[in-house]
Amino acid sequence: MWATRGAVGATGAVRELSTRTWRPFVPPSAEGARDVAAAGELPGDVLRFADVTLDEARHEVHRGGSRVDLTATEFALLRFFLLNPRRVLSKSQILQNVWRYDFGGNSNVVETYVSYLRKKLDALGPPLIRTIRQAGYMLETGE
């Protein structure tokens, strides 16, 4: 992990130096590591919201105990929603974070893939992806 240090300038004001100081990684305790190994997953590998589980290491999605088969793009889209639950995501934010480049203003691809994802998820439970008019989409439960 990189850290920065502060320094006092000629005027007495503290300014931040961009020196790089290496801090070694401290592994979790042996007991915690055993719990993780017993569970079969690493911390941060599994994202959950409501009854949806996305396992990044295995590239699997489950809803209510049933496996959901997704394309790579649908998987990336769901992952972005799961990383930002209950937050309105604009089409441009989705384009930048899922497709990783500016799509030239054509946001229809977002609508198309949200539709694909909704069909697959909604077949196994209540709707989770809500359209917010003039703003984008939000992952939320209907409660």
N, C-alpha and C positions, 0 to 999 in steps of 0.2 A: 504494500500500500504506500502511495506517495503522500508526503505531507509538506506543508509550507511553514515557514517561520516568519515572525515579524521582526522588524528592525526599526530603530529610532533614527530618523533623519536629522539633518542639521537644524531644522526648525523645531525639533522635539516631537514632531508628529510620528506616529507609528505607521509604517508602511509595510506591506506584505512582500516578502521576497519569494521569488519563484524557484527557490533552490529545491532540489529533489532529495528528500531524505527517505531512504528505504526502511520500511518497517516490516519485519518478517511476518509471514502468515502464522497465526497461532491456531493449531488444530483443535477441534473440539475435544472435550474430555473423553477418555477411553469409554466411559459408561455411555455417554451420548452417542459415540460412534457405533457402539453395539446396538443401541436402539434403532439407529438409522439402518444399519445392515440388516437387522431383524425385520424391519418393515419393508425392505427391498427397494427403497427409493432414497434418493439424496435430497437434502433440503433444497427447495426452490425448483425441483423438477416437476412438481405437481401443482397445478392451479385449479382452484375450486370456486364455484359460485352456484348457489342453490343446489340442484341435483346434478350439475354438470362438473365433470372432472376431466382435465386435460393433462396427460402425462407426456411431458416433453421428451424424456429419455426414450420412451417406448413409441412415441409418436402415435398415441392412442387417445381417443375421446370416448367417454361414457356418459350417458344420461339416464338417471334412474336405474342404474345397474345394467343397461343395455349398451352395447358397443355402437358407436356412430362412425361410419366410414366417411372420411372427408378427404378432399383433394388437398394438395400442399397449400394452395392459396386459401381455401376455406379454413384449414388448420391455422394458418398465420392470422387470418382475420379473427377467428374465435380467440386466439391467444391474445391479440391486441385488445379485444373487448374484455377478456378476463383480467388483463393487467390494469384496466381502467373501468371497473364496475361502477355503476351509478353515476357515470360522468358522461356528459354529452360530447360525442366525438364528431367533428365535422367531416365531410367527405374529403376535404383536402388533407386533414390529419390522417385519415385512414389511408389515403393514397400514399402519403409520404412514409408512413410506418409499415404498411403491409407490402406495397409494391416497390418501395424504396427509391422512387424517382417521381419527378413531376410528370403527370400523365397528359400534360397539355390542355388542361381544363375539361377533359372528358370524364365527368364523374359518373357516367352511366355504368361503368364497370363496377363501381362500388355498389350501386343499386342492384345490379345483377347478382353479384356474389353475396350480398346480404340476403337477397331472396333465396338463393341456393341454400345458404346456411340456415335460414329460418325454416325452410321446408324440412330439412333433415332433423333439426332440433325440436321443432314443434310437433313432429310426428310422435314424439316420445314423452311429451309433457306440455304444460302451459307455455304460452309465448314468453320469451325472455328478452328479445331485441325489440325495442320500441322506437318508432320513428318520431323524431321531434321536428315538426314542420319548420322550415327555413333555418334549421340549425344542424341536424345530422341524426345520429343514432345513439341509443343508450341501452346498456345491458342492465336490466332490472327485473325483479320479480313483480308479479301483478298485485302484490299485497299492498 
